Amino acid sequence: MDRRTFIKSLTAGLGLAALPGSVWAFDKQHRITIARLQYPGGNDDPRPGALRRLLQEVDKRTSIEVDTNIPSISISRTELFDYPMVWLAGDRGFDPFTDDMIADLRTYLLAGGFLFIDSAEGLSEGPFLESVHREFDRIFPDRDRRTLSRDHTVHQSFYLIDRPVGRVDVAGNFEAYFEDNRAMVLINGNDMLGALARDTFGNWEYDVSPGGERQRELAFRLAINVVMYALTVDYKADQVHIPFILRRRNWRVD
């Protein structure tokens, strides 16, 4: 069973078959995109244009066909279920989610959706991450937030990257929420999008510290890993990807 069929079976089991629109947007034209989540208060787009830059690199470096238009969506069933992967970013604290938002995000994640949370604060425990933890205590009161091991599939799904990297290096591991063995939420404190962001003239917007341009390249690689993981979960069980992944692992940092 492929991932799309599996997810459709899960959504049907949860009573979601009647949700409007197709389950995943990339099935329409065999292209994928990443939706950016809006939320009350705070700043939900601290690195404008960086997600588009990420998808451009996914298109260039992998066999995945992408749509570089980044939709900004609300946390609701009618919008969430059009996307296999959504991104929540911020650089400050934000207001509590409504009860409906909590319920819809929980349903989306348990049905097979994937959420990447990216803090642009440059702090290991700043107000944005405090707000994230507060809301996920509500979304998953029955689950613990866990440290993602460095041998997890997300660190090897395309490139071999043994730790989180981004604009800064303040978090040594991702944090995650799991459904069985599937990481459905990854939380990153290293500002991944900050390492990818360019200005309108094509210049890098932010310095990367402490590893400079090598660290920036590794951030691109890890971001691609995250996208690959969101689409396949465990590439070892998805045989169609293995030959392509092995060929692409020949990439090296200049």
C-alpha positions as CSV (number, residue, x, y, z in Angstrom):
1,M,0.0,0.0,0.0
2,D,1.4,3.4,-1.0
3,R,1.4,6.4,1.4
4,R,-1.5,8.2,-0.4
5,T,-3.7,5.0,-0.3
6,F,-2.8,4.5,3.4
7,I,-3.7,8.0,4.3
8,K,-7.0,7.8,2.5
9,S,-7.8,4.7,4.4
10,L,-7.0,6.4,7.7
11,T,-9.1,9.4,6.9
12,A,-12.0,7.2,6.0
13,G,-11.6,5.3,9.2
14,L,-11.7,8.6,11.1
15,G,-14.9,9.6,9.3
16,L,-13.2,12.2,7.1
17,A,-14.0,10.8,3.7
18,A,-16.6,13.6,3.1
19,L,-14.1,16.4,3.6
20,P,-14.3,18.8,0.6
21,G,-11.6,18.5,-2.1
22,S,-9.1,15.8,-2.7
23,V,-7.1,14.5,0.3
24,W,-3.6,15.6,-1.0
25,A,-2.9,18.5,-3.3
26,F,0.0,16.9,-5.0
27,D,-2.2,14.2,-6.6
28,K,-4.0,16.8,-8.8
29,Q,-1.0,17.5,-11.1
30,H,1.6,15.3,-9.5
31,R,3.1,18.3,-7.8
32,I,3.5,19.1,-4.1
33,T,3.7,22.2,-2.1
34,I,4.0,23.2,1.5
35,A,1.2,25.2,3.2
36,R,2.1,27.8,5.8
37,L,-0.2,27.8,8.8
38,Q,-1.8,31.0,10.1
39,Y,-2.4,31.4,13.8
40,P,-3.7,34.0,16.1
41,G,-1.3,36.7,17.3
42,G,2.4,36.5,16.8
43,N,4.2,36.4,13.4
44,D,3.4,33.4,11.2
45,D,5.7,34.4,8.3
46,P,9.1,35.5,9.8
47,R,11.1,34.4,6.8
48,P,9.1,35.5,3.7
49,G,10.0,33.6,0.5
50,A,12.2,31.0,2.3
51,L,9.6,28.1,1.8
52,R,9.5,28.9,-1.9
53,R,13.3,28.8,-2.0
54,L,13.2,25.4,-0.3
55,L,10.8,24.0,-2.9
56,Q,13.0,25.3,-5.7
57,E,15.8,23.3,-4.2
58,V,13.6,20.2,-3.9
59,D,12.7,20.6,-7.5
60,K,16.4,21.0,-8.5
61,R,17.9,18.2,-6.4
62,T,15.2,15.5,-6.4
63,S,12.7,13.8,-8.6
64,I,9.8,15.4,-6.8
65,E,7.7,17.9,-8.9
66,V,6.7,20.9,-6.9
67,D,4.4,23.9,-7.0
68,T,6.4,26.9,-5.6
69,N,3.2,28.8,-4.8
70,I,3.0,28.7,-1.0
71,P,-0.6,28.9,0.3
72,S,-1.2,30.5,3.7
73,I,-4.0,28.5,5.3
74,S,-6.0,28.5,8.5
75,I,-6.0,25.6,10.9
76,S,-9.3,24.0,9.7
77,R,-10.3,20.7,8.2
78,T,-11.4,22.4,4.9
79,E,-7.9,23.6,4.3
80,L,-5.5,21.3,6.1
81,F,-6.6,18.2,4.3
82,D,-5.5,19.5,0.9
83,Y,-1.8,19.3,1.9
84,P,0.5,16.4,3.0
85,M,2.8,18.8,4.8
86,V,2.3,22.1,6.6
87,W,4.8,24.5,8.2
88,L,4.3,26.6,11.3
89,A,7.0,29.2,11.9
90,G,7.4,32.2,14.3
91,D,9.7,34.5,16.1
92,R,7.6,35.4,19.1
93,G,4.8,34.1,21.3
94,F,1.2,33.8,20.0
95,D,-2.3,33.6,21.3
96,P,-4.0,30.3,22.2
97,F,-5.7,28.3,19.5
98,T,-9.5,27.9,19.6
99,D,-11.0,24.6,20.6
100,D,-11.9,24.0,16.9
101,M,-8.4,24.6,15.8
102,I,-7.1,22.2,18.4
103,A,-9.5,19.5,17.3
104,D,-8.9,20.0,13.6
105,L,-5.1,20.0,13.9
106,R,-5.2,16.8,16.0
107,T,-7.4,15.1,13.5
108,Y,-5.2,16.1,10.6
109,L,-2.0,14.8,12.3
110,L,-3.6,11.5,13.4
111,A,-5.0,11.0,9.9
112,G,-1.5,11.0,8.4
113,G,-0.7,14.7,8.0
114,F,2.8,16.1,8.9
115,L,3.7,19.4,10.6
116,F,7.1,21.0,10.8
117,I,7.5,23.7,13.4
118,D,10.4,26.1,12.9
119,S,11.4,28.7,15.5
120,A,13.1,31.8,14.1
121,E,13.9,33.1,17.6
122,G,17.5,31.8,17.8
123,L,16.7,30.7,21.3
124,S,16.5,27.2,22.8
125,E,13.4,28.1,24.7
126,G,11.9,31.4,23.6
127,P,8.3,32.7,23.7
128,F,7.4,31.1,20.4
129,L,8.5,27.6,21.5
130,E,6.8,28.2,24.8
131,S,3.6,28.9,22.9
132,V,4.1,25.8,20.8
133,H,4.5,23.6,23.8
134,R,1.5,25.1,25.5
135,E,-0.7,24.4,22.4
136,F,0.6,20.9,21.9
137,D,-0.1,20.1,25.5
138,R,-3.7,20.7,24.5
139,I,-3.5,18.9,21.2
140,F,-1.9,15.8,22.6
141,P,-2.5,15.7,26.3
142,D,-2.1,11.9,26.2
143,R,1.3,12.0,24.5
144,D,4.8,13.0,25.5
145,R,7.0,15.2,23.4
146,R,10.1,13.2,22.6
147,T,13.7,13.9,21.5
148,L,14.2,12.6,18.0
149,S,17.2,10.2,17.8
150,R,19.9,11.1,15.4
151,D,19.6,7.8,13.6
152,H,15.9,8.5,12.8
153,T,14.8,8.2,9.2
154,V,14.5,12.0,8.8
155,H,18.2,12.2,9.1
156,Q,18.8,9.8,6.3
157,S,15.7,10.0,4.0
158,F,17.7,11.7,1.2
159,Y,21.0,13.0,2.6
160,L,22.9,11.7,5.6
161,I,22.6,14.5,8.2
162,D,23.2,13.5,11.8
163,R,21.8,16.6,13.6
164,P,19.5,19.5,13.1
165,V,21.0,22.6,11.4
166,G,19.8,26.0,10.5
167,R,20.7,29.7,10.8
168,V,21.8,29.0,14.4
169,D,22.9,26.0,16.4
170,V,21.0,26.1,19.7
171,A,19.1,22.8,19.6
172,G,21.1,19.6,19.3
173,N,18.0,17.5,18.3
174,F,14.6,17.8,16.9
175,E,11.7,17.3,19.2
176,A,8.8,15.2,18.0
177,Y,5.3,13.8,18.5
178,F,4.7,10.3,17.3
179,E,1.8,8.1,16.2
180,D,3.2,4.6,16.6
181,N,6.6,4.9,14.8
182,R,5.6,7.8,12.6
183,A,6.9,11.3,13.5
184,M,3.8,13.4,12.8
185,V,5.3,16.7,14.3
186,L,8.9,17.8,14.2
187,I,9.9,20.9,16.3
188,N,13.1,22.7,15.3
189,G,14.8,25.5,17.3
190,N,17.6,26.3,14.9
191,D,15.7,28.5,12.4
192,M,15.9,26.4,9.3
193,L,14.2,28.9,7.1
194,G,16.6,31.6,8.2
195,A,19.4,29.7,6.6
196,L,17.5,29.5,3.3
197,A,16.2,33.0,3.0
198,R,17.3,35.4,0.2
199,D,16.4,39.0,-0.3
200,T,14.8,40.4,-3.5
201,F,18.3,40.8,-5.0
202,G,19.2,37.2,-4.4
203,N,21.6,37.8,-1.5
204,W,21.4,35.7,1.6
205,E,19.4,37.6,4.2
206,Y,21.1,36.2,7.4
207,D,24.5,35.1,8.4
208,V,24.7,31.4,9.5
209,S,26.5,30.7,12.7
210,P,28.8,29.1,13.8
211,G,29.4,27.0,10.6
212,G,29.0,29.6,7.9
213,E,28.2,28.5,4.3
214,R,28.8,24.8,5.0
215,Q,26.1,25.0,7.7
216,R,23.8,26.7,5.2
217,E,24.2,23.9,2.7
218,L,23.6,21.3,5.4
219,A,20.4,23.2,6.3
220,F,19.2,22.9,2.7
221,R,20.0,19.2,2.8
222,L,18.1,18.6,6.0
223,A,15.1,20.6,4.8
224,I,15.0,18.4,1.7
225,N,15.2,15.4,4.0
226,V,12.2,16.7,6.0
227,V,10.1,17.1,2.8
228,M,11.1,13.6,1.7
229,Y,10.1,12.2,5.0
230,A,6.8,14.0,5.0
231,L,5.9,12.3,1.7
232,T,7.2,8.8,2.3
233,V,7.5,8.4,6.1
234,D,10.0,5.5,5.9
235,Y,11.9,5.4,2.6
236,K,13.2,1.9,3.5
237,A,9.7,0.6,3.1
238,D,9.1,2.6,-0.1
239,Q,11.2,0.7,-2.6
240,V,10.5,3.0,-5.5
241,H,12.7,5.8,-3.9
242,I,15.7,3.8,-2.9
243,P,17.7,3.8,-6.2
244,F,17.2,7.5,-6.6
245,I,18.1,8.3,-3.0
246,L,21.3,6.3,-3.3
247,R,22.3,8.1,-6.5
248,R,21.6,11.5,-5.0
249,R,23.7,10.8,-1.8
250,N,26.8,11.6,-3.9
251,W,26.3,15.3,-3.2
252,R,29.1,16.9,-1.3
253,V,29.7,20.3,0.4
254,D,32.1,22.5,-1.5
